[in-house]
Amino acid sequence: MKPFKAFAIAVCLLVVGMFLLPSARADERNRKTIVTFSAPVEVPGVGAQVLPAGTYVFKIFDSLSDRHIVQIFSENEDHLFTTILAIPNYRLHATDKTVITFRERPEGQPEALKAWFYPDRNWGEEFVYAKSRAVELAKVVNEPVLATPIDLTSAPIEALRTAPVEAVKPTGETVELAEVVQPPPVLPQTASPLPLIALMGLLSLGIGFTLLVTRKRIA
């Protein structure tokens, strides 16, 4: 019976490990980041406003969609300031620290939040503004800005998941998103469930074989 018990314990540990792994990566999924602004910053989204200088917490609300939803909380996370629609933007060289970029504004006006890159990641979040505001920003920076035509003043999160996104020029004309963001490069698909299926099959065969041997010894 000892070989069977050892094998059964090993299988149980493997299964438990498979279930615990996602939990261990929870912080990586939501990319919680503490950010301190030394000056007021304009933020877009549902709850768009100018945040005063201070410390805030950035989190990914939904990292499973092709466009991400970012939420900005107070330092102790007891107040949600804004929920922002974003789409992936790629950078060639990742850094080991958080990088936040802004759209420059005339002197005396708060800078507008542009993108957020998490440490050690090549792709980050390019933030989307309400179309009317995006056109105003585009005029200031003289380049296209990401925009959505939906009303962001009270849009539910479900609406953000499906909201159309476009890039607008200072004239209000729409252009290709590629003029604003660079999507992640397409890599060959190497991940496959076949190795896991094969492993589970081998485990099943091993358990069956062990049970068969055990029964013969008992008989």
N, C-alpha and C positions, 0 to 999 in steps of 0.2 A: 504493500500500500504506500510505502514511502515515496517511490518515484512518481506515483500519481499525485500525491499531495503536493510535492515540490512543483510539479508541472502546473497544477491547478492554481497554486499561489502566484506563480510567474505570470500566468494568463490574467489573473485578477489585477495584479499590479500594472500590467500593460493597459488594460481597459480603464482603470482608474486614472492613470497618467494621461490617457487620451482625453478624458473628460476634464481634467484639471488644467490642461494646457491653455485653453481659451481664456480661463479666468486669470491666469498669470499674465496674459497679454492685454488685460483690460485697459490699463493706462496708455499703452501704445496705441490702442484703437481710438480712444477719444483724444489723444494727443494733448492732454491737459498742459497748459503753459501759463506761467505767471509772468505778466508783462507790466512794466512800469513806464508810464509816459511822463516826460518832464515838462510837457506843454499840452494844451488842449488838442484833441484829435477828433475829427469828424468821422463818424462810423455810419455805414449804410444799413439797410435791412429793415425788418419789422421792429420799429422802435428807433429808427434813424435819429441821430442827435449828435451833439458835440460833447464828448466826454471830457471832463476837467482833468488836469494833470493828476496822476495817481496810479495805483496798482490795480490790475484787473486780471481775470482768469479767462483764457481762451480755451474752448473745448469744441471738438467735433461732435455734433449731435447725431449725424447719420453718415457713417463712412462706407455704407454698402451700395450707395447709389453712384451713378457716374458723375453727378455733381454733388458736392458736399454742402452741408449746412453747418455753419459755425455759430456758436453762441458766446457772448461776452458777459461774464458775471462780475460782480463786485469781488473784492479781494477775499472775503470770507464765504463767497458763493451763496449768500442769502438773498441776492437780488439779481435778476436777469435784466440787462440793459437792452440788448438787441439780439435778434436772430437773423443771420445773414446768409443769403444764397451765394455760393461760390462754385467755381469750376476749376479743375486741375490746371496748373501752369507749371511747366517744366523748366528746370535750370540745369546747366551742364555740370556745375560743381557744387556738391553739397558741402555744408559747413557743420561743425560740431556744436554750433550755438543757434538759437532761434534768430531768424531774420524777419523783420517786418519792414515793408516798404510803403512809401507814401506818395501821393500825388502833390506836387508842389503847388503852393497857393501864393497869392500876393502877400507881401509883408504885412503882418498884423492880423492875418486870417489863419485859422487852424488848418494844419495839413490834413488831407483826406486819406483815410486808410486805403491801401491798394492791394497788398498781398501779404500772406503769412507763410513762412517756410519753417517747418519743424526740423530740429537738429538731425543731421545724418540722412536727410531725405532729399532726393533730387526734385521731387515735385511738391508743390504747395497749393495754397488756396488763393485764387484771384477773385476778389470781391466784386459783387454785382450791385450797381446802384439803380434806383428808380430812374426811368428813362429821362424824365425832365431834368433831374439833377445830374445825370450822366452827361447830357448835352452841355450843361453849364460848366461842368468840370472839363469836358473836352475842349471847350473854348479857351479855358484858362491854360491848360497844358499843351494845347494845340496837337492833340493826338487822340485816337479813338479810345473810348472808355466802355467797359462792359455795362450793359443795361438790360432791364426787363420792363416790358410795357404794363405788367400787372400792378395793381395798387398795393404797395407794401405797407401802408399805414396800419392795416389790421389783417393781413393775409395769414391764414393758418399754415402750419408747417407742411401739411399735405399739398397745399397750393405751390409751395416753393419747390417741391420735388418735381413738379411737372411744368413749372413756369418757363416760358420761352426766354432764351437769352440771346442777345445780339450785341454787336459792337457799333457804337454811334460815333460819327465824326462831329466836329464843331458845327457843321452845317445841319446836323440832325439826320444826315444820310447814313444808312446802315452799311456796314462792310463785313467782310468775312471775319469770324472769330480769330482766325489764324494771325490776323494783324495785331491782335492784342495778347493772345496767349499761345504758348507752344505746347502742344499735347505731348504726353510721355511717348517715347519711341516704342514702336510695336516690336515686341520680342518674340522669338519662336516659342511656341507652346510646348513646354517640356513636362510640365506637371501633369500627372495622370493618376487616376484612381487605381490603375491596374496593380501597381506594387502593393498597395494596401489590401486589395482584394486577394492577391496571391498570398500575402502574409496571413490573412484571416483564414484562407483555405488551408494553409499548412498547419495553422494552430488547430483547426477543426480535425484534420487528419491525425495530428499528434494526440489530441484528446481521445479520439476514437480508438487509436492504436493502444494507448495506455489503458483504456477501459477494457479492451479485448484481452490484453495480457493479464490484467488484474483478475478478470473473471476466470481465465484459464487456471491461474494459480489457486484461486479459491476452490474451483472444481477439483 
